[in-house]
Amino acid sequence: QYKFRDLTIEELKNVSKAYPNFTFSMNTYTFKDGSQKDLLNFSGTVPVKYGNSYNIPIRLWLLDSHPFAPPICFLKPTANMGISVGKHVDARGRIYLPYLQNWSHPKSTVIGLIKEMIAKFEEELPLYSLSSSDAARQSELLSYIAKITEGDTDVKSRNKTGGKNEGWSNKITVVGAGDLGIACVLAVAAKGVADKVVLLDLSEGAAKGGTMDLEIFAVPNVEISKDFSASADSKVVVLTVNSLGNAQTYLEVVQSNVDLFRGIIPAISHYSQNAVLLVASHPVEVMTFVSWKLSSFPKSRVIGVGANLDSERFQYILTSLLKEEMLAKDAWVIGEQGEDKVPSWTSCNAAANQTEAMAPHNSREKVANRAMEVLKGKGQRSWSVGLSVADLTDSILKDKRKVHSVSTLAKGCCNINSEVFLSLPCILGTSGVIEMVKLEEDALVQEKLQSSAGSIHDLQQQLKL
């Protein structure tokens, strides 16, 4: 069942018009994890000039979230052709291109993809002719590839008996291999939160920098991949990517991030339909909203890292530096990440009432202001955000029902009527946000939250989703 049927049909018409030799069909595709789905696909040849003229056979599969997710592309060599493994083709004939990694509807199209494919193949021919003895071995290889890419009953039966996620009950995917992404992987690994961590590296070219170091030193249970299917059946997907485009204004920067997410979220949500999306990309409130809209996940399963780090630091400062242990039990930093965050208090248990009795409001406010001043001097470096992400994933995967200040849909709270995400104290479990914890009524806090909600909503209205 294709979610965007009309757009997909229009795409097929354009391909058929430009490449009339292509044939279309619906077949079973077997994903990397052994799961299967009936998908539209088309096969044909594309003309490539590499000294002589060649017709390179290819096969493209359209995911059911097309055109918001990129196609899966393979070479389809005949028995007398060998695959030249290179920068854009692996040993199975799977095709990897910058165009696929940067896929973003409506800018990206199958016609555009094929044009880049031809250009890259003209730089590095992906196939070569085999001798007769090699052709026999190639025939066996093609048979194996067909089982992977066209569906196979043996694969399906093994999947039923062994389970496609056998041994990986707590799998996390981190999207983005920059400093923050690597910090999240290392923090999650160090905390022992997950038994499998996938780092999805969407950058172009070979592994470099920190990604290369992860491969060299072989961190246990960490897999690095450029293939979205490697994220399949993750319990939590952490989004750390930020666009590095040439945008000038703040709106252009945010729009650039939105365009980036349009090529990521549909694919991620396709492979991990029951995951909790944990957004660490900037600006976190807006990108959490964008992730919610693009994924169509329930609001409980799309959260941002929000003010979790600030809240943990705030409580630590109150307890360890200011010796206000009772105050710290129900103290939170909430609202918008950055300068507009605000301290607040919950009133969900007896401890809060004891706090109110022990500390007059004015006295408590003075202590909170001192703590916030100390907090201002603490930056949010990649490793510290990574530790915060590990803390959140720990609460989610282990169903701890612990309270965290995270970005969640704030509509209906504090007289906010727009669909915006703000940091609020929430109980987290395996299904994401289980419950929002009630805040003490404070006119000044409500006013600040409403102001943040208004400015965020105004920005969101200017974005093109």
C-alpha positions, 0 to 999 in steps of 0.5 A: 500500500503506497502512502503517496500513490498519485505522486508515485504513479506520476513518477513512473509515468515520467520514467516510462516516457524517458526510458521506454525500455524499462519494465515495471512489476510488483515483486517481493523485496527482502530487506537486510534484516530478513523482513519482506515487502511487496514493492514496485520496481522497474528494470532496464538498461541505461546508456553509458559511454566509457570509451565505447557505448554500453547498456548497463542493466539496473533495477530500482525498487520504490519504497512504500513511502516514495517519493519521500524516501529514496529508491533502493538501487541495484545493478542487474548483471547478466551471467557473463558480466562481473561487478566492479566493486568501487566507490558507488557499487558493492559486491552485491551490486547495490548502488550508492550515490550522493543523490540517494544520500541527499534525497529530498522530495520534490527536488529529487526524482528518479529521472535525476537519480538515473542521470547521476547514475549514468554520470558516475558510471561513466567515471567508473564502469561498474561491470566487466565481461567474464570468461566462460569459467568465471561466468559459471561462478557469476551465475551462482552469485547472481542466484544468491543475490536474487534471493536477497533482492527478490524474495526467497522462501528459505530466507523467510523460513529461517526468519520465522524460526530464528527471528530477525532480531535474534540477539539484538533486543535493544537496538539503537540507531544514531543518525549522523556521524559528526562529533555529536553522533559519535559522542552519542554512540560512545556514551550509549556504549559506555553506559551499556544501554543497548546490545546493538548500536548502528551509526548511520553515516550519511556523509559522502565518501569513505569513512573518515575522522571519528568514524574511521577511528570507531572502525579501527578500534572496533567498539563492541556491538557498534556497526557503521553503515551508510544503508538505511536498512541497517537501522531496521527494528531499532527501539530508539533512533537518535537524530544528530544530523545538521545541514552544513549548507551555505544558508545565510539567515536563520530561517534558511539554516532551519529550512536547510535542516528541514530539507535534510530531514525530509530525506531521512525521516520517512526512510527511518520510520519505514524501517523502524515503525515502532521506534521512539525518535529522539531528536538532538538536531538544532533547533531541537524544538522545531526539528522535533516538530518536523520529525513528528510531522514527517514520520506520522508517529504518535506524539508520545514516540517523538521527543527532543533532548530538550532541557534534559541536560540542563535539568540534570545539571540544575538539580546537581547544582542545587544539591551539591553546590547550594546544599538545597537537596529538598528543592532539587527533588522537584526542580526542572529547567523547561521551555525552549532550549537556549537563553529562553529556558526557565526554572520551574517546579513540579507538584506531583508528590508529597515532597513538593508540598514539603518543599513549599512548606519549608522554603518560602516562594521568594527564598526558593526563587533566589536559590533557583536564580543562583543555580541558573547563574552557575548553569549559564557558565556550562556549555553544551559540548558534544560529549555532554549532550551524548551523555544526556542522550544515553541517559534518555535512551536508558530510561526508554529501553529499560522502561524506568518510568523516570521523569525527564525534561524533554521536548514534547508536544506542548499543545494544551499545556499552559494555555498553549493552543499551537502545535509546538514542542517545548521541554516539559517534565515527562515520564519516559518508558518504552513507548516514549512519553507516558505522561506529562508531569503537572507543573506548579501554577506560576504566572511568570513561567506560563508567560515565558512558555507562551512567549516561546511557543509563539516565536517557535510557531511563527518560525514553523509557519515560514518553513516548507515541509 
